[in-house]
Amino acid sequence: MHDDSKNSISFSSNAQMENDARLNLLYEIGRILASEETMNKAASQILEAICRNIQFELGELWCMDKQDKILRLENAWHLPSPPLENFVAKSRQFKFTIGEGLPGKVWSKNAPVWLENIGGENNMPRKFFAEETGLQSGFAFPILLGEKLLGVFSFFSCESRQPDAALLQMFAAVGNHIGQFIKREKIESTLRESEDRYRAFIKQSTEGMWRFELDEKIPANLPTEQQVQRAFRDGFLAECNDSMAQMYGLKRAEDLVGSRISELFDMTDAANVEYLRTFIESGYNLTDAELHEKDIAGNDKYFLNSLVGSIENGNLVRVWGTQRDITRQKLAEQNLRESEESYRIVAETASDAIIKIDEQSTILFVNNSVERIFGHTLKEMLGQPLTMIIPEDLRERHQVGLRRYLGTGERHLSWAGIEIPALHADGHTFPLEISFGEYNQNGRRFFIGIARDITRRKKSERALLERERLALLNSDVSRALIENNSLPDILHTCTEAVVKHLDAAFARIWTLNKEENILELQSSSGIYTHLDGEHSRVPVGKFKIGLIAKERKPHLTNSVVGDQRVADQDWAKREGMVAFAGYPLIVEERLVGVVGMFARQPLTEKTLEALAAAANVIALGIERKQTETERERLLISEQQARENAETANHAKDEFIAVVSHELRSPLNAMLGWTRILQQQKPNEEMTDYALDVIVRNARAQSKLIEDLLDMARLNEGKLRLELLPIELAPIIVAAVEIIKPTADAKNIRLSQSFDEAANFIVGDGERLRQVVENLLSNAVKFTPEGGRVDIRLERENDEAKIVISDTGQGISAEFLPQIFGRFKQADPSTTRRHGGLGIGLSLARDLVELHGGTISAQSAGEGTGAIFTVSLPLRMIAPIKENSSGKVESMDSQGKLNGFWILAVDDEADAREIVSFMLQINGAKVTTANSAVEALEILKESSGHLPDVLLSDISMPNESGYALLEKIRALSQENGGQIPAIALTAFNRPEDRQSAFEAGFQKHLGKPVEMEDLISAIIETAGAR
């Protein structure tokens, strides 16, 4: 390609010539940018100028694709050469990202880049094609606008060219200059588009649009009259659109432009002079000003103008404005003035609105009543289409109907006394009764309507309809109460009536449960009929319904969405609920329930009044039905009480007979053998046998009496447990030893097994022995000769279980649920085979439950034996052992209360003893006091070394625990005034707990207390000090 002398590039080594050439290049680039409007036109010229000046064979322009964030080849110039042309064609297939290829390297640096050897560069996707073409070196520079990359110019040479820093610096400046050119190009393009839009708007506008210029600027500080004269003298029309020209009877704007104000305005018309005066005095800004002019035919024209002046350096230089032709409106006003006097008098004195329209539905005449009825003035309505008083959704129907009538003469509705909605000036619609008539004049058709506002009539009709609905509501509710139905049926009929006659979405009635102070949902009608869910039981004071009950006041709102009393706002929006009305159901100041309803449309005060009337009737019905129900309940209760009393008397008679029998039976044996011993003097063997019978029966009678006494103590709440750490195994063994003679007499084998892990508990040993003895006695009694009774002690989780099983006669399925009832026996007849009062198992159950345990019985039926299981809570204590002094040591050598000093106050010695024992075995030092006086004395004598915790009973003679703590808190801190205090009392109600806290106790524990709970309370209370 270098053999062609015409296209070859000459090289000069002369530095001065090189500088001059580069200056010429800068000048040439500046000339190109100055002469061209777009970069698209300038790019090829710039590429050629640079290539020829610096003697490179190929130049490229890569532009940024903002959406894809890549560089694309937009333009190229090269010396005539097929290889170069092929290289450019292949390059158009490439898209470069940041850092990729020569353009991407410039992108990554935002600075020029020089490649001395293209073949030795990395990340050059076109390297192969460049080598194939013979391109060896190249450089590129960015087109920048600030820091923003717009594109890249790249150039290639078929010779190896050394980097030229000065050249790169020059082209960096060129890139910035081109970036500013592109910015200017975009701004000019935007301005051209804006100007085009403006011209299109002016051209297409149906209103006249104009611009007046002045031969000489008018100083804004001149007097108004001088400014008026100068404007009339110097003003001329410089610009307008075709619409304005057509208002003057011309076709094009060019026919009107250039006209002087003096040619357009009749300055002899005072109104026109006032027009200019008002414009000046308004600060050169005037809206909807009326102007009188003439068209080219000399016809009067009336325009409504809005105009604004342009002020520069205190001078008026031009005026812009818009113009609307109101000639037709002015002529309509003139027609109104020319109406016949008689017609005017009739129209103006009529109370109904009279409206005259033409075939285009333009209003030509209205009387004074239209302002009262429609809210528009006469001036506002004249010349306007009739649709201005027709609601928007009916306007199209009106236009279609009028066109159809004008075309066919066919009417689709009567023209006499039709009721339609009308549109008031303030935007609200109202009912209108209108009658139309038609007449012809000079070949034109006109329509006259007489319109009457029937809002009051409609309101009266609605009121009448509402009264009818309310009467029907009261009728349905009253009829429901008269009919002798159940309360649920009555209330259901009432809610159905509310939904039907008050147009409710749903209605509900709740009745008051006085014992729980809860409103219970009894009926629901409408979209919700279920009686369960969150609102089935509403506490008084909760939700909207509960608040009505609490306040005993009705409630009406037409803003359910946004009402704070409606908790579920999402539900209200989803279901479209608009209004709520609720009323308390009250009879003689007694609340019996609440009735409520939700609606999807606004409710009126009349609705609340109707609900009030219905509520009074409903309340009386609820009261009546509840009274009847209560009367029936009392009657049934009385009958049941009489039956229970008769049953109790019968049971008492049976019990006395059984007690008499059970007491006499052992007495008979004892008395008989005693007489024999007294009178017969039997041998030693017979004597021993007689004494055994006497002792056995004496013990049986003693046990019988003790069981009766225990039952009486339980009934009176006087039976008390002496709770101590005990072992169960010795207790069971003792009970077995007592029963063993009876078992031996029947040849019944007794077996025992013990789990050491279940041995240690806190309990009353004597009472637990009594439980085991009663169960063993029962098992032996009902086990035939030669049978077996097993007793096991085992552990299950945190419970010790005593299991007594036998091979006896078993328990029937019918009697099993009653097995622990008092005076209950499977065979209560006088022919029963087994004696006893039937209280042993009942007593066992009560004693076990006093220990916090449970007792159960199992049997597969008669003849299968029975299993009785006693479950007692285990206590976390170790085996009891005694030291050499005979005192009880701590059950845990690492006692939880080691180092604690406890002052325990209780007037009952047993209570002090068990608490002291429980604390000492856990390592605490315990000082006891039997009264408040003694406790205060102990604190006084403590000499500053105070107990860690005060543990006090509440109910004590003379001074209570509350009084004691009040005196202690009055002491100084060093004398014990701030000692932590725990109330240990048999008063366990919530109010007792609150009273203890209010008195100053940190903790409240109820008797009987668990040792674990007591220890934890002491540690927590002492630690909080």
VEXTI-434585 format. One record per residue (C-alpha): residue in three letters; z negated, x, y. Coordinates in steps of 0.5 Angstrom, whole numbers, plus 2048, in hexadecimal, padded with zeros to 3 digits. Example, Ala and Ser with C-alpha at 12.3 -4.5 7.8 and 13.67 -1.06 7.14 Angstrom:
% residues 2
ala7F08197F7/ser7F281B7FE/
This chain:
% residues 1025
met800800800/his7FF806805/asp806808804/asp808802809/ser808806810/lys8087FF813/asn8027FD810/ser7FE80480F/ile7F8805813/ser7F880B817/phe7F180F817/ser7EF81381D/ser7E981881D/asn7E9818825/ala7E2815826/gln7E481382D/met7E980F82B/glu7E580C825/asn7E080A82B/asp7E580782F/ala7E8803829/arg7E2800827/leu7E17FE82E/asn7E87FB82E/leu7E57F8827/leu7DF7F582B/tyr7E47F2830/glu7E97EF82C/ile7E37EB828/gly7E07E982E/arg7E77E6830/ile7E87E382A/leu7E27DF82A/ala7E37DD831/ser7EA7DB830/glu7E87D782A/glu7E47D0829/thr7E27D1822/met7E07D681D/asn7E57D4818/lys7EB7D681D/ala7E87DC81F/ala7E67DF818/ser7ED7E2816/gln7EE7E581D/ile7E77E981D/leu7E87EB815/glu7EF7EE817/ala7ED7F181E/ile7E77F581A/cys7EB7F7814/arg7F17FA818/asn7EC7FD81D/ile7E7801818/gln7ED802813/phe7EA7FD80D/glu7EF7FA809/leu7EB7F3807/gly7E77EF80B/glu7E37E9809/leu7DF7E380C/trp7D97E0808/cys7D67DA80A/met7CF7D7808/asp7CF7D0804/lys7C87CE807/gln7C77C8801/asp7C97CD7FB/lys7C67D37FF/ile7CC7D87FD/leu7D17DC801/arg7D87D9800/leu7DF7DD802/glu7E27D9808/asn7E77DE80B/ala7EA7E4809/trp7EF7E980C/his7F37EF809/leu7F97F4809/pro7FF7F1806/ser7FD7F37FE/pro7FE7EF7F8/pro7F87F27F5/leu7F47F17FB/glu7F67EA7FB/asn7F47E97F4/phe7ED7EC7F5/val7EC7E77FB/ala7EE7E17F6/lys7E97E37F1/ser7E47E47F6/arg7E57DD7F8/gln7E27DB7F1/phe7DB7DF7F3/lys7D57DC7F6/phe7D07E17F8/thr7C87E07F8/ile7C37E47FC/gly7C47EB7FA/glu7CA7EA7F6/gly7D07EE7F7/leu7D27F17FE/pro7D17EB802/gly7CA7E97FE/lys7C87F0800/val7C97EF807/trp7C57E8806/ser7BF7EB803/lys7BE7F0809/asn7C17EC80F/ala7C47F2811/pro7CB7F6810/val7CC7FA809/trp7D1800808/leu7D3801801/glu7D6808800/asn7D88087F9/ile7D98007F6/gly7DA8037EF/gly7D38067EF/glu7CF7FF7F2/asn7CB7FB7EE/asn7CB7F37EE/met7D27F37F0/pro7D67ED7ED/arg7DD7EF7EF/lys7DC7F67EE/phe7E17F67E8/phe7E67F37ED/ala7E57F77F2/glu7E67FE7EE/glu7ED7FA7EB/thr7EF7F97F2/gly7ED8007F4/leu7E87FE7F9/gln7E38047FA/ser7DE803800/gly7DC7FD804/phe7D77FA809/ala7D57F480C/phe7D17F1811/pro7CD7EA812/ile7CF7E4817/leu7C87E381A/leu7C57DD81E/gly7BE7E081F/glu7BB7E1818/lys7C07DC815/leu7C67DF811/leu7CC7DB812/gly7D17DF80F/val7D37E680D/phe7D97EA80F/ser7DB7F0809/phe7E17F580A/phe7E47F9804/ser7E8800804/cys7EC8037FF/glu7E980A801/ser7E280D801/arg7DF80C807/gln7D880F80A/pro7D380A80D/asp7D480A814/ala7CD808817/ala7D080781E/leu7D580281C/leu7D07FE818/gln7CC7FD81E/met7D27FB822/phe7D47F681D/ala7CC7F381C/ala7CD7F2824/val7D47EE822/gly7D17EA81D/asn7CB7E7822/his7D17E6827/ile7D57E2822/gly7CE7DE820/gln7CD7DC827/phe7D57DA827/ile7D47D6821/lys7CE7D2824/arg7D27D182B/glu7D77CE826/lys7D27C9823/ile7CF7C782A/glu7D67C682C/ser7D87C2826/thr7D27BE827/leu7D47BC82E/arg7DB7BA82D/glu7D87B6827/ser7D37B382C/glu7D97B2831/asp7DD7AF82C/arg7D87AA82A/tyr7D67A8831/arg7DE7A7833/ala7DE7A282D/phe7D879E82F/ile7DB79D836/lys7E279B833/gln7DF79682E/ser7D9793832/thr7DA78C834/glu7D678D83A/gly7D9790840/met7D7798841/trp7D979B847/arg7D77A284C/phe7D87A2853/glu7D97A8857/leu7D87A985F/asp7DC7AD863/glu7D67B0867/lys7CF7B0864/ile7CA7AB867/pro7C37AE869/ala7BE7AA865/asn7BA7AB86C/leu7BF7A7870/pro7BC7A0872/thr7BE79B86D/glu7C4797872/gln7C779E873/gln7C779F86C/val7CA79886B/gln7D079A870/arg7D17A186D/ala7D279E866/phe7D7799868/arg7DB79E86C/asp7DB7A4867/gly7DA7A1860/phe7E07A085B/leu7E079E854/ala7E17A5850/glu7E17A3849/cys7E079C845/asn7E279983E/asp7E879483C/ser7E278E83C/met7E178F843/ala7E878F845/gln7E9789841/met7E4785845/tyr7E878684B/gly7EE783848/leu7F178A846/lys7F378D83F/arg7F1795840/ala7EB799843/glu7F179D847/asp7F379784B/leu7EC79684E/val7EA79D84E/gly7EA7A0855/ser7E8799859/arg7E479A85F/ile7DD79685F/ser7E0793865/glu7E6790861/leu7E178D85C/phe7DB78B860/asp7DC785865/met7D778886A/thr7D778286E/asp7D377F868/ala7CC78086A/ala7CA780863/asn7CE786861/val7CB78A867/glu7C4788864/tyr7C778A85E/leu7C8791861/arg7C2791865/thr7BD78F85F/phe7C179585B/ile7BF79A860/glu7B8798861/ser7B679785A/gly7B779F859/tyr7BE79E857/asn7BD79B850/leu7BE793850/thr7BE78F84A/asp7C2788849/ala7C4787850/glu7C9782852/leu7D0784856/his7D577F858/glu7DC782858/lys7E477F857/asp7E9781852/ile7F0783854/ala7F277C854/gly7ED77A859/asn7E8776855/asp7E1777855/lys7DD77B850/tyr7D677C84F/phe7D378284C/leu7CC784849/asn7CB78C84B/ser7C6791849/leu7C779884C/val7C479F84D/gly7C57A4853/ser7C67AB852/ile7C27AF857/glu7C37B7858/asn7BF7BB85D/gly7BD7B5860/asn7C47B2861/leu7C77AC85D/val7CE7AE85A/arg7D07A9855/val7CE7A2852/trp7CE7A084B/gly7CE799848/thr7D0794844/gln7D378D845/arg7D3786842/asp7D7780844/ile7D277A845/thr7D8776848/arg7D8771843/gln7D0770844/lys7D176F84B/leu7D676A84A/ala7D2766845/glu7CC76684B/gln7D1764850/asn7D375E84B/leu7CC75C84A/arg7CB75C852/glu7D1757852/ser7CE75284D/glu7CE74B84F/glu7C8749852/ser7C674484E/tyr7C7748848/arg7C274D84B/ile7BD74884D/val7BD745846/ala7BD74C842/glu7B774F847/thr7B3749846/ala7B374983E/ser7AD74B83A/asp7B274E835/ala7B7754835/ile7BE752837/ile7C3757835/lys7CA758836/ile7CF75C832/asp7D675E832/glu7DB75F82C/gln7D976682C/ser7D176482B/thr7D0767832/ile7CA763836/leu7CD76083C/phe7C875C83E/val7C075B83D/asn7BB757841/asn7B4759843/ser7B175783C/val7B475D839/glu7AF76283C/arg7A975E839/ile7AC75D832/phe7B0763831/gly7AC768836/his7B376A839/thr7B4769841/leu7BB765842/lys7BE76C845/glu7BC76F83E/met7C076A83A/leu7C676883E/gly7CC76C83C/gln7C976E835/pro7CA76C82E/leu7C676682B/thr7C476B826/met7BF76E82B/ile7BA768829/ile7BC768821/pro7B876C81C/glu7BC77281A/asp7BD770813/leu7C0769815/arg7C576C81A/glu7CB76D815/arg7CA766812/his7CB76381A/gln7D176781B/val7D4766815/gly7D275E815/leu7D575E81C/arg7DC76181B/arg7DC75D815/tyr7DB756819/leu7E075981E/gly7E575A819/thr7E5754815/gly7E074F818/glu7DC74F812/arg7D474F813/his7CF75180E/leu7C974E811/ser7C7748815/trp7C774A81D/ala7C274581E/gly7BB74781E/ile7BB74D819/glu7B5751818/ile7B7759819/pro7B375F81B/ala7B4762822/leu7B2769824/his7AE76A82A/ala7AE76F830/asp7A877282D/gly7AB773826/his7A776D822/thr7AB76881F/phe7A9760820/pro7AC75A81D/leu7B1756822/glu7B474F821/ile7BB74F824/ser7C174A825/phe7C874C827/gly7CD74982A/glu7D574B82C/tyr7DA74A832/asn7E074C834/gln7E274E83B/asn7E975183E/gly7EB753836/arg7E4757835/arg7DF754830/phe7D7754832/phe7D175382E/ile7CA750831/gly7C475082D/ile7BD74D82F/ala7B875182C/arg7B075082B/asp7AB754829/ile7A7751823/thr7A2756822/arg79C751823/arg79F74C81F/lys7A0751819/lys79975381A/ser79774C81A/glu79B74B814/arg798751810/ala79174F812/leu79274880F/leu79574B809/glu78F750809/arg78A74A809/glu78D747804/arg78D74D7FF/leu78574E801/ala7847477FF/leu7887487F9/leu78374E7F8/asn77D74B7F9/ser77F7457F5/asp78174A7EF/val77A74D7F0/ser7767477F0/arg77A7447EA/ala77874A7E6/leu7717497E8/ile7717427E6/glu7747437DF/asn76E7457DA/asn77174C7D8/ser76E7527D7/leu76D7577DD/pro77275C7DB/asp7777567DA/ile7757537E1/leu77575A7E4/his77C75B7E1/thr77F7557E4/cys77C7577EB/thr78075E7EB/glu78675A7E9/ala7857567EF/val78475B7F4/val78A75F7F1/lys78F7597F1/his78D7567F8/leu78B75C7FC/asp7917607FA/ala78D7657F7/ala78F76B7F3/phe78976A7EF/ala7827677EF/arg77B7697EC/ile7747667EC/trp76E76A7EA/thr7677677E9/leu76176B7EA/asn75C76E7E4/lys75676D7E8/glu7527727E3/glu7577787E4/asn7597767EB/ile7607767E8/leu7667727EA/glu76A7707E3/leu77176E7E3/gln7727677E0/ser7797657E2/ser77F7687E4/ser7867657E6/gly78D7677E8/ile79076E7E7/tyr7897707E4/thr78676C7DE/his7827717DB/leu77A7717DB/asp7797787D9/gly77A77F7DD/glu7767827E3/his77577C7E7/ser7727787E1/arg76B7797E3/val76A77B7EA/pro76377D7ED/val76177A7F3/gly76377E7F9/lys7697827F6/phe7707807F7/lys77377B7FC/ile7707757F7/gly7697797F7/leu7697797FE/ile76A7727FF/ala7657707FA/lys7607757FE/glu762773805/arg76376C803/lys76876B808/pro770769807/his77576F808/leu77C76E80A/thr78177480B/asn78977480C/ser78977B80B/val78777D804/val78B783804/gly786788809/asp780783808/gln77A788806/arg777782802/val77D7837FD/ala77B7897F9/asp7827897F5/gln78778A7FB/asp78D78C7F6/trp78C7867F2/ala78C7827F8/lys7937857FB/arg7967857F4/glu79577E7F3/gly79777C7FA/met7907797FC/val78F777803/ala789772804/phe782771801/ala77E76B802/gly77776B7FE/tyr7717667FF/pro76A7667FC/leu7687607F8/ile76175E7FB/val75C7587F9/glu7567577FE/glu75675E800/arg7577607F8/leu75D7657F7/val7607627F0/gly7677667F0/val76D7687F4/val7747667F5/gly77A76A7F7/met78176A7F7/phe78776F7F9/ala78D76D7FC/arg7947717FD/gln79576D804/pro79076C80A/leu78B76780A/thr78876380F/glu781761811/lys78375A80E/thr78375D808/leu77C760808/glu77A75980B/ala77D756804/leu77A75B800/ala77375A803/ala774752802/ala7767547FA/ala7717597FA/asn76B7547FC/val76E7507F6/ile76E7557F1/ala7677587F3/leu7647517F2/gly7687507EB/ile7667577E9/glu75E7567EB/arg75F74F7E7/lys7627527E1/gln75D7587E1/thr7577537E2/glu75A74F7DC/thr75A7557D8/glu7537577DA/arg7517517D8/glu7547517D1/arg7527587D0/leu74A7567D2/leu74B7507CD/ile74D7557C7/ser74875A7C9/glu7437557C9/gln7457527C2/gln74675A7C0/ala73F75B7C2/arg73C7557BF/glu73F7577B8/asn73D75E7B9/ala73675C7BA/glu7367577B4/thr73975D7B0/ala7337627B3/asn72E75D7B1/his73175C7AA/ala7317647AA/lys72A7647AD/asp7277607A7/glu72B7647A2/phe72876A7A5/ile7217687A5/ala72276579E/val72576C79B/val71F77079F/ser71A76C79C/his71D76D795/glu71E774796/leu717775799/arg714771793/ser71877478D/pro71477B78E/leu70E778790/asn70E774789/ala70F77A785/met70A77E789/leu705778789/gly706777781/trp70577E77F/thr6FF77F783/arg6FC779780/ile6FD77C779/leu6FA78377B/gln6F477F77D/gln6F377A777/gln6F677E771/lys6F4785772/pro6FB78776F/asn6FC78E76C/glu6FE794770/glu70679376E/met70578C770/thr70178E777/asp706793779/tyr70C78E778/ala70878977C/leu70778E782/asp70E790782/val710789782/ile70B787788/val70D78E78C/arg71578C78B/asn71478578E/ala70F787793/arg71578C796/ala71A787795/gln716782799/ser71478779E/lys71C78979F/leu71D7827A0/ile7187817A5/glu71B7877A9/asp7227857A8/leu72077E7AC/leu71C7827B1/asp7227877B2/met7277817B3/ala72277E7B8/arg7227847BC/leu7297857BC/asn72A77E7BF/glu72577F7C4/gly7287867C6/lys72178A7C4/leu72378E7BE/arg7247957C1/leu72679B7BD/glu7227A27BD/leu7287A77BE/leu7277AE7BB/pro72B7B37B7/ile72B7B17B0/glu72E7B37A9/leu7317AD7A5/ala7307B079E/pro7297AF79E/ile7297A87A1/ile72E7A679C/val72A7A9796/ala7237A6799/ala72779F799/val7297A0792/glu7227A278F/ile72079B792/ile72679778E/lys72579B788/pro720797785/thr724791785/ala72A794783/asp72779777D/ala72479077B/lys72B78E77B/asn72E795777/ile73279677D/arg73479D77E/leu7347A0785/ser7387A6787/gln7387AA78E/ser73C7AF791/phe73C7B3798/asp7417B679D/glu73C7BB7A1/ala7417BB7A7/ala73F7B37A7/asn7387B47A7/phe7357B57AE/ile7357B07B3/val7317AD7B9/gly72E7A77B7/asp7287A37B5/gly7267A57AE/glu72279F7AC/arg72779A7AE/leu72D79E7AA/arg72879E7A4/gln7287967A5/val72F7967A5/val73079A79F/glu72B79679B/asn72E78F79D/leu73579179B/leu732794794/ser72D78E793/asn73378A794/ala73878E78F/val73278E78A/lys73178778B/phe738785789/thr73A78A784/pro73878877D/glu73478B778/gly737792776/gly73B79277C/arg73C798781/val73B799788/asp73E7A078C/ile73C7A2793/arg73F7A8796/leu73E7AB79D/glu7457AE79F/arg7487B07A6/glu74F7AD7A9/asn7517B07B0/asp74B7AF7B4/glu7477AA7B0/ala7427AB7AB/lys7447A57A5/ile73F7A27A0/val74379F79B/ile73F79A796/ser743798790/asp74179378A/thr744790784/gly74178A785/gln744783786/gly74878478C/ile749780792/ser74E77A793/ala75477B798/glu75177479B/phe74A77779C/leu74C77E79E/pro74D77D7A5/gln7467797A6/ile74277F7A2/phe73E7827A8/gly73D77B7AB/arg7357797AB/phe7337747A6/lys7397757A2/gln73A77579B/ala73F774796/asp73B76F792/pro73676B796/ser735766791/thr72E76478E/thr731767788/arg73376E78A/arg731773786/his72F77878B/gly72A778790/gly72977A797/leu72A77879E/gly73177A7A0/ile72F77E7A6/gly72F7857A2/leu7367877A4/ser7367847AB/leu7307887AC/ala73378E7AA/arg73978D7AE/asp73578C7B4/leu7317927B3/val7387967B2/glu73B7947B8/leu7357957BC/his73679D7BA/gly73D79C7BC/gly74079B7B5/thr7447967B1/ile7437937AA/ser7487907A6/ala74978D79F/gln74E78D79A/ser750789794/ala756787790/gly75278178E/glu74D77E789/gly74C782783/thr74F789786/gly74878C78A/ala74878D791/ile748793796/phe74379379C/thr7457997A1/val74079B7A7/ser74479F7AC/leu73F7A37B1/pro7417A87B7/leu7407AF7B5/arg73C7B37BA/met73E7BB7BC/ile7377BD7B9/ala7357C37B4/pro7307C27AF/ile7297C17B1/lys7247C77AF/glu71D7C87B1/asn71A7CF7B3/ser7147D27B1/ser7107CE7B6/gly7137C77B4/lys7177C67BA/val71E7C47BA/glu7237C97BC/ser7297C87BF/met72F7C67BB/asp7337CB7BE/ser7317D27BF/gln7367D27C5/gly7337CC7C8/lys7387C87CD/leu7327C77D2/asn72F7CE7D1/gly72B7D07D8/phe72B7C97DA/trp7257C67DD/ile7257BE7DD/leu7207B97E0/ala7207B37DC/val71D7AD7DE/asp71C7A67DA/asp7167A27D9/glu7177A17D2/ala7147A67CE/asp7197A57C8/ala71F7A67CD/arg71C7AC7D0/glu71B7AF7C9/ile7227AE7C7/val7257B17CD/ser7217B77CD/phe7227B87C6/met72A7B87C7/leu72A7BC7CD/gln7257C17CA/ile7297C27C3/asn72F7C47C8/gly72B7CA7CB/ala7287C67D1/lys7217C77D4/val71F7BF7D5/thr7197BD7DA/thr7177B57D9/ala7147B07DE/asn7127A97DC/ser7127A77E3/ala7157A87EA/val70E7AB7EC/glu70E7B07E7/ala7157B27E8/leu7147B37F0/glu70D7B77EE/ile7117BC7E9/leu7167BD7EF/lys7117BF7F3/glu70D7C47EE/ser7147C77ED/ser7137CC7F2/gly71A7CD7F4/his71D7CE7ED/leu7207C77EC/pro7237C37E6/asp72A7C47E6/val72B7BC7E5/leu7277B67E5/leu7287B17E0/ser7257AA7E2/asp7247A37DF/ile72579E7E4/ser7217987E2/met71A79B7E2/pro7137977E4/asn7117987EB/glu71679C7ED/ser71E79C7EB/gly7227A27EA/tyr7267A07F1/ala71F7A17F4/leu71E7A77F1/leu7247AA7F3/glu7237A77FA/lys71D7AB7FB/ile7207B27F8/arg7267B17FD/ala7217B1802/leu71E7B8800/ser7217BE803/gln7267C27FF/glu7217C87FD/asn71C7C27FA/gly7217BF7F6/gly7257BA7FB/gln72C7BC7F9/ile72A7BC7F1/pro7307B97ED/ala72E7B37EA/ile7317AF7E4/ala72F7A77E3/leu72D7A67DB/thr72C79E7DB/ala72D7987D6/phe7317957DC/asn7387967DB/arg73C7917DF/pro7417947E4/glu73D7917EA/asp7377957E7/arg73B79B7E7/gln73D79A7EE/ser7367997F0/ala7347A07ED/phe73A7A47F1/glu7387A07F7/ala7307A27F6/gly7337A97F6/phe7337AB7EE/gln7397AF7EC/lys73A7AC7E5/his7387A67E2/leu7377A67DA/gly73679F7D6/lys73179F7D0/pro7317A07CB/val7357A77CD/glu7397AB7C9/met7367B27C8/glu73D7B57CA/asp73D7B17D0/leu7367B37D2/ile7387BA7D2/ser73F7BA7D5/ala73B7B67DB/ile7367BB7DC/ile73B7C17DC/glu7407BD7E1/thr73A7BB7E6/ala7367C27E6/gly73D7C57E7/ala73F7C17ED/arg7397C37F1/
